[in-house]
């Protein structure tokens, strides 16, 4: 790259970042013009004040712990779940705490139709599949993109919301199977402090503090976490700490300015688990490690800052402008199985390994402006939502391959320390060194129209322009891509009474080639893949609203998926088709006084309908087409049942089952992860100012595998336990 080009690129980037702040200035200017002048009153004049009759209704003694009422992920404003014509799963803080779900991936186990490749070194830390489609780049925090690579912790979140089905109208590129949105803890105006300490097997230690206060118009909240743990996997460990301060300034009764910060650091080990042997996880102890004993590295450094300005012009019209800056760095040593295990010959019972040193840094700047206008139209209730989004992303990726990495015995691995040729730094010849930049410009409009108290319509569209440029620093070709796309969404809701809600919805999404900030010669010039989601479902309020039930039938289809050209193996074309037909159901809330439940189930028939791509089977050794195969990492049946019961005001018991049928770990369905059912339990003792809670995981010590690849499988946790002591003032 020439110096002139570099200077131009930096100047353009600086101008773009400055431009991303302009909508905030516009919102502030609008506030100044729209603010009504204060009304002067004469304090000496007597005024007659007439108070309206006030009806007081006592609240229930205990809110439903696992049942959510509203969501901000299904639209651009807080909306009742029953009014949203699409499936939304909400994992509340109470459920997260009951299960000791310290990682986001553990909390998301409660979401139907979602599977997670936990612990793997994929591009996004936690590799997520929703309704049979990858959702790796569909991670959000308070509705703004947060697609950096890190393992997300739950210490600073209030809840996790998952909107399922094509949703590009709200979130832009991707959002095929759905999106995952974390809702951060924010100041509430109260003063208090909560803290906890957890100790568990495998030397697990964790402490967390949540404190908040208020002074006049300024509220503040601070969440801090530290974790130090070994693992049931040999030579594995996890060290993590994080801090998340948040502030809210009530500028006026109608104007609010908030600042939310997140810093999280992780140290751990890149570990893909045990090898696959003859299409199944090798029958070895689940703690067996196959890497180098002194050459382990996976460090992550995350910094996220969000400023949001909210203003209500009047009771009908409001605006919110959010600016997000994200900085993500991840440095790690891979440990991969570079081929299928050998079954015969001199290498029988061994598998090849590879290793590389990798560094990826990512920087995001996003600006979102959302207007909400609630005003009757033609005499009918109407909510109009419209706004814009501007985003800039820069992704820098380097990789250096190791040499001299030998094969290893599967059933009797003899581990050794580092050998000559292992990569320790980025000096010398690199395998990959590239810089990818992407820009997003978008506008949307979404309207909810109430025909009458029984019928509601939701319709809208979004227009995206997504540009990406990739520069290769080691001599390969540079690529660029430009995509513009409309993403419509529509739905109808029928609510015959307050306890029933039925809906039908349609949504569209798109997947550009640079969706994950990477381009190549065979896809840079391809138009985006197109996806359609059709869904019909119902939502019911039972037992006077204490218990909610949901059910949905859906079809999610990718009609022009990227696939290998039958004429040129180095070229991709849009001739594939992928489809998921499914059913899901859920139950959350209070079945009886003191008995809370959260139940989810999903049936997924995820298939590759058309494809000209092929791969060699790891068992048969034959070349097979992807066409007709089941999608990777998608169980046909899966579900979670979690329940707790208060024996007394102080004592609580509970537990649950996590279930998944078998899944395929490769695209030609020869590598299989067996189905499993894992049983967990919890016992808790509650007092006014402290709690003691014991969680036991995998009570029956079932051997199971959470995730896998063609040549590897990651074992799930064996029987283990954690004791948590918490305080609250």
N, C-alpha and C positions, 0 to 999 in steps of 0.2 A: 504494500500500500504506500503510495507516495505521501510526502509530507503535506502537499497541498490538499490532497484528498482527506488526510487525517484531520487537518485544521478545519476544513469545511464540515466534516462529519461532527466534530466537537462543537462547532458553532451552531450547527443545526440542532444538535441535541440540547444545547443550552437554551436556545430559543424555544424549543418544544417544551422543556420543563417549565420555563417561565409562562408559556401559554397555558399550561395545565392549571395554573393558579388563577387565570382570568375569570372563570365562572364564579369563584369565591368573591372576587371583587364586584362582579355584577350583582351577586346576591346581596352583598352589603349595601350597594348603592340602592337596590330596590327597597331594602328595609328603610333607608333614610327617606325615600320619597313616599313610601306607603305608610309610614308611622303616623298615626293620628295625633294632633296636638293635644296636650293635656287639657282637661276641662277644669276651669277655675270655679271654685265654690266659695261662697261666703259663709265662713264658719259662724258668723253672728246671727244668721237667719235660722229660724227654727224650721226643722224639716220633720214631716210626719213619715215614719217608717212603718210599713205594714209587712209583717213576716208571713210568708206562705206556710200553709200547713206542712209539717214535716212528718213523714212516715219512717219509722225506724224498724229495720228488719235485722234481726240478729244473724251474724255469720255462723256458719257451721263451726263446730269446735275444732275441726281439723280439715284443712284443704286436702283435696285428692293429690297425693304425693306424686304419682306416676302419670297422671292425666294432664295433658296440655289443653288449653282453651283457644289460644291464638298463635299466629305465626307471622313473621315479617318476610319469610322466604318465598311464600307463594305469590306475593305481590310486592309493591313498593311501599306499603303501609301496613300497620298492624291490623290483621284481619282475622275474624273467627275462622277456625278450621272448617267448620261446616259450610262456609260460604265460598270455599276455594274448590273449583272443579278439577282437582288433581290430588294424587296421593302425597301426603306429607307425614313423615315420622318425626316426632319430637322426643328427644332423649333428655329428660329434665335432670337438674342437679341432684335431686333426691334419689333418682335411680342410679346415677353415676356413683354417688356416695355409698349407697347400699351395697353395690357390687365391688367397691374399691377399684373402680375403673380409672386408673391414673393416666393411661394413654387413651387418646381419642379413638384409636382402633378398637380398644376394648369396649368403650362406650357404644361404638357403632355396631357391635354384635347384636344389639337389640333392634336393629333396623331390618325389616323384611326385604328380601331381594338384594341384599348387599353382602359381598364377600371381600375379605381383606387378605392380602399377602403380607402378613406381619413379619417384621424383622428383616426383610430382604433389602438388598442394596439397589433397588430400582430407582428410577429417576426421581420419584417424589417421596422417598422415605417410606410412606405407607401407600402401597399400591392397592387401589380400590376398584372394584367392579360393581356396577349398579345395573341390575336387570340385564346382565350379559354383556355390557359395554364398559370399556375402561373409563374411569372418572378420575384419572391421575392428575389432570390439570384443572379439575372442576372443584377446587377447594376455595372457600370464601371465609372471610372473617367480618362479621357485621355487614354482610352484603357486598363487600368489596373484595376483589380477587386477591388471594393469598396462596399462589401456586408455587412457592419456593419449596426446596427439598429439605424437609426435616420431619422428625417424628413428633407429632403434636401431643402436647400434654394437656390435661384438663384442669390444671390448678387455677387457671384464670378465666374459665368459661362458666357461664350460667346454664347453658344448654346447647345441644347440637340439633340442628334442624336439617332434614334431608328431604328435598323436593325431588320426586321421582318422575321420570319421563322427560321427553325433549323440552328444553326450557331456554332456548337461545334468546327468546324475546326479552327475558329479564337479565340474562347473564352473558350474552354474546356467544363467541365461538365455543365449540364443545357442547357441554351440557346435554349430552346424548341420552345416557341412561339416567341422568339427574345431576344434582349438585349437593355438596355438603357445606353447610354454613354454620360456623361456630358463632355463638352469641356471647360476647365477653361480659364479664362482671363489670358493673359500672357503679358510680356513687349513687346511693339511694337517699342521702340526706340524713341518715341515722348515724349514731356514734356507737361503735362497738368493736370488738375484736374476737375472732375465732382462730383457733390454732389446733394443730394435730401432730402427733408423732406416730409413725408406723414402723413396726419391726416384724420381719418375717423370715421364713426359711430361705436358704441360699444367701444369708447375710444381707437381707433386704432392709435398708434403712431409708426413711423418708420423713421430712418434716415440712409443714406448710403453715403459713399465716395469712389471714384475710382480715385487714383492719380498715376502718373507715371513720370519717369525722366530717363535721360541717362547721364553717365559720361564716356567718352572715350569708352572702350569696354564693360562696365558694364551697363546693363539696369535693372531697378527695377520698380515694380508696387505694389500698396497696395490697397486692397479692405477691407473696414470695414463696419459693419452693426450693428445696434441696433434696437430692436423691442419690444414694450410693448403694449399688447392689451387685452381687455376683449373679451367677446364672446356673440353671440346671444343665447348660451346655458347657463342656470343658473349655477353659481358656476364654470364656466370654465374661463380660462385665458391662455395667451401664452406670456412668456418672452423669448427673444432670443437675443444673440449677437454672432458676428463672426468676425474673422480677417483672411485674406488670402493674405499674402505677397508672391511675386514671383520675381525671379531674373534670369537674363540671362547673361552669360559671353561668349563673342565671343573670344575664345582662339586664333583662326586663321580664315582666310576666309572659311576654310573647317571644322572647329571644333567648337562646341557649347556645353556649359554646363549650365543646368538650374536647378533651385531649386524652388519647389512650395510647400507652406505650407497652411494648413487649420486648424483652431481651431474654433469650434462652440459649444455653450452651450445653452441648452433649459430647461425651466421650464414650466410645464403645467399640464394637468389633463387627466388621462386615462378615456375615455368616449365612451361607445358603443351606446349612444343615447337612444331612446325610445323602449319599448317592442313591439314585434309582438303580435297581438291579432287576432286569427282566420285567420292566414295566411297573414295578412296585417299589416302595421305599425299602432299602436294604434292611434285612433283619439283624440289625446291630443295636446295641444300647443307644438310647436317644441322646446320651451325653457325648457320644463319640465325635471328636473333632478331627478335621482332615487338613488343616492349614499349617502354617509355620508358627511355632510356639512363641517366637520373639518378633514376629513381623505382622502385627495387627494394628489397624488404625481405622477409625471412623470418627472424625471430629466435625461438629456442626456448630455454626454461630449464626444466630438469627436476631435481627433487629427490625421491628415494625413500629411505625408511628402513624397515628390516624388523628386528624383534626376534623371535626364535624360542626357545622353551624346550622342550627335549626331556627326558623323564624315563622311565626304565624301572623300573616297579614290581617286576617280576621278569622271568625269562627269557621269559615268555609275554605280558606285558601292558605296553604302552608308550603314551605320550601325547605329542603335539606341539601346542603352541599358538603361532600366528604372528600378529603384529600388523604391519600394513603401513600406512604413511602415504605418500601420494604427492601431490606438488604439481607441476602442469604448466602452463606458460604459453607461448602461441604468438601472436606478433604478425606479421602479414604483409600485403603488398599483392598482391592477386590480379591475374592477367593472363589473361583468358578470351576466347574467341571466342564472341560472344553470338548467333551465328546461322550458318547454312550459307553457304558461299561463293556469290557471285553468278556465274552462268555466262553471262548475257546482259544486255543493256541498258547503261545508263550506268555501272553499278557492276561490270561484268563483270571478273573477275579480282581482285576485292577481297573482303575479309571484315570483318565488324563486330567491334569489340572492346569489352570492358567492363573496368572496374577498380573495386576496392573495398578499403578499409582494414578489416582484421578483427583482432579480439583475442578469444582464448578462454583462459580460465583454468579449471583443473579441480583439485579437491581430493578425495582419496579417503581413507577410513579403513576398513580391513578387518581383521576378526579371524576366524581359523579355528582350530578345535580338532579334532584328529584322533586317535582312539584306534585302536590295533591290538592285537587279542587273538588269539594263535596258540596254540590248544589243541585236541587231538584231540576229535572229537565222534562219539559212538557207535563209537569205536575207529578213526576215519578222520581223517587230517590235515585241519585246518580253520583258515582265517584269516578272522577277523571284523573288519571296519573300519566304524567309525561316528563321527559327529561333527556339528559345527554350523558355520555361517558367518553372520556379521553384517557388513553393509557399509553405508557411507554415502558418497554421491557428490554433489558439487555442481559444476555446470557453468555458467559465466557466459560469454555470447557477445554480442559487439557487432560491428556492421558499418555502415560508412558508404560509400555509393556515390559514385564520382567522376562528374563531368559533363564534357562537352566532349571525350570520347574518340572520335576519328574512326575511320573505316574505314581499312584499310591494304592496299596492294597485296600480293598473295600472292607474285608472282614477282619483284618489284622493290621491296621495302619501303624507304621512306625514313624512317629513324628520326629522331626529334626528342626534345628534352628536354621537360620538364614543360610542360603547358599549363594555362590557367586552368580551375579547377574540379576539379583532382585532389585527392583526400582526403589530408591530411597528419596530421590529428588527429581527435579525436572531438567537437569542438565543433560546434554547429549541429544540423541535422536528421540523425538516425540512421535507417538503413533497418531495422535490427534491434537490439534490446536485450532480452535475456531471461535469466532465471535458472531453471535446472532442478535440482531436488534429487531424489535417489532413495535408497530404503532397501531393503536385502535382509535377509531372515531365512530361514534354511534349516537343515534337518537331513537327514542321509542315513544309510543303512546299506547295506553291501556285503559279501558273503560269498563266499569261494572255498572250495569243498568238494571234497576229493579222494576220489572214490568208490573208486579203486584207483590204482596207479601209472600206469595208462594213461588214465584218465578223470578230468577235472576239470570242475566246474560253477562258474560265476560268475554271481551274481544279486544285484540290489539295487534300491533306489529312493531318490529324493530328493524332498523337499517344499519348494518355494520360495514365499515371499511377496515380491512385488516391487511397491513403491509408488513413484510418481513424481508430483511437483508442478512445474508450470511457471508462472512469473510473467512477464508481459510488461510492460515498463516504458514503452512508448510508446503505450499505450492499447488494444491489442488484447486479446482475451479471454484469461483464465487457464485452464489445463487441469490436470486430475489424472487419474491412472490407477492402478488397483490390480489385481494379477494374483496368483492362487495356482495352483500347478501341480505335479502329480506327474510325475516323469521316471524311468521304469523302464529297466533295462538287464539283459540276460541273455546268457549265452554258454556253450557247451560246447566242451571241448578234448579231443581224442583224440591220445595220444602213444604209438604202438606201440613206440617205442624212443627212446633219447636223441637220435637224429639227426632225428626227424620229429615234427611237430606240426601237427594239422589242427583247424580250428575253424569254428563257426558262431555268429554273434552278432546280437543285435537291440538297438537303442538308440533312445531318443526324446529330442527336444529341443523347445524352444519359443522363439519370437521375439516378445516384447511390443512394443507400439508405441513405447515409450520406451527400447528396447534401447540406442540410441546417444545417449541423454540429450537427446531432442528430441520434442516433441509438437505436434500440430496439430489443427484442428477436425475434420478428416475421418478421424482415426484414434484420437483420445484414448480413445474409449469402446469400441473394438474389442477382443475377446478376442485372446489371442496366436495367432500362426501355429503350426501343429503340424508336426513333422518326424519321419520314421521312417527308420532306416538298417538295411538287411539286408545281411549280409556273410558270405561263405564263403571260407576261404583256407587256405594252408599255409605253414609255416616249416620250413626244412631246415638242418641243420648238415652241412657238407661238409669233406672233407680234415681229419678229426680236429678239427673245430670251428674251423678257421682261416678258413673261408669260410661265409657264411650266404646263403641264398636265400629270397625271399618271393614270394608271389603271392596275389592276392585278386580275387574277383568281388563286386560290390556294387550295390545300388540305394539311392539316397538320394532321398526324395520329400517335397515340401512339399504337403500335401493341401488346405490352405485358405489359400492365399496372399492377401495384400491386393491388390485390384484395383479399378479405377474402376467405380463403379456405372453401369450402362447407362441409368439413369433420371435420374441427377444427376452431372454431371462433377465436382462439388466434393465428392463423397462417396465414401469407400472402403468396400468390402465384402469379406468373406472367401469369395470364390468362385473364386479362381484355383488353379492346380495347376502345380507345377514338379517336374521329375524329372531325375536324373542316373543313368544306367546306365554302369557302367565296369569296367575291368580294370586292374590295376597289378601290376608286378613289380619286384623289386630284387635286387641281388647286391652284397655288401660283404665285404671281408676280403682274405685273402692267397691268390691263385691258385697261385702257386709261391713258393718262398723268394725274398725280395727284390722280389716283384711284388705290389703292392697295387692294388685296384680298388674303385670305387664306381659302380654302374650302376643307373639307375632309368628306368622307362618307365610311361606312363599313357595309356590310351584312355578318353576321356570323351564320352559322348553326352548332352549337357545340353540339355534342351528345356523350353520353356514350353508345357505341355500345354493349360491353360485360362487365359484372361485376357480381360477386357473392356476393358483399357487400350489406348489407341491413341497413335500419334505420327506426325508427318509425315516421310516419308522425305527425307533430305538430298539424294538424287539424283533420285528420281522426282517429288518434290513431292506425293505422294499420301498420304492418310491410311490407315495400316495398323494392323492389330491385332497385339498381341504374341503372340497364340496361334499355336503352330506354329513359333515362331522359336527359334533357338539362343541360349542364355544368353550374356550379355555377358562378354567377356574369358576365354573358355574354349576353348582349342585342342582339337581332336579327338585329336590325337596330340602328345605331348611327352615329353622325356626328357633325361637327362644321363649321359654316360659320362666318368668321370675315372679315370686310371690313372697310377701312378708305378712306376719300376723303379730299383733301386740297382745301377748298373753295378759299383761297388766299395763298400767301406765308407764312402767319402767322397763319391763322385759319384752324384747321383740325377737322372734325367730323367723327364718325364711330360707329361701334357696331357689335354685332353678336348674334348668337343663338347657344346654346349647346343643343343637342337633344339625347335622348336615349329611346328606347322602353323598355317595362317591362323586368325585370330580375328576375331569381330565386335566393333566398338566401340560399336554402338548397339543398341537394343532391337528394331528392325525389320530388322536385318541388311542395311543398305545401306552402312554404313561398315565397311571391311575393313582389317585389318592383315595384310600378307603374312606367310607362313611364312618361317622362316629357320633356318640352322644356323651357329653361331658356334664357331670353333676357337681354343682357348687352349693355351698351352704353359708348362712350367716347367723350369728347370735349377737344381740346387742343389749346393753344395759344403759338406760337413759336417765339422766338427772338434769336439774335445771341448768347447772353450770358446767357439766361435763358428761361425756359419753365414753363407753368402752365397747368396742366392736371387734368380734373375731370373724374373719372370713377364711373359709377353707375352699380351695380350688381343686377340682378333679378328685372328688372324694373316693372314687373307685379306682384311681390310678390307671385310667384307661390310656393306652398308647394310641395317639392320634397325630395327624399331621395337618397343620394349619394351612399350609400353602406349598406350592411346588413349581418346578420348572421341568423341562424335558429330562434333565439329568440329575435333578436334586429335589429333596423334600425337607421342609423345615418342621421338626417335631413340635407339638404343643406341650404346654407345661405339665409335668407329672403332679402327683398329689403334693400340695403345699399349703401353707397357711400364713396369715398376716394378722397381727393384733394392733389395733389402732386405739389410741387414747386421745380424745379431743376435748377442748374446753371452749366456752363461749361466755362472753360478758358484754 
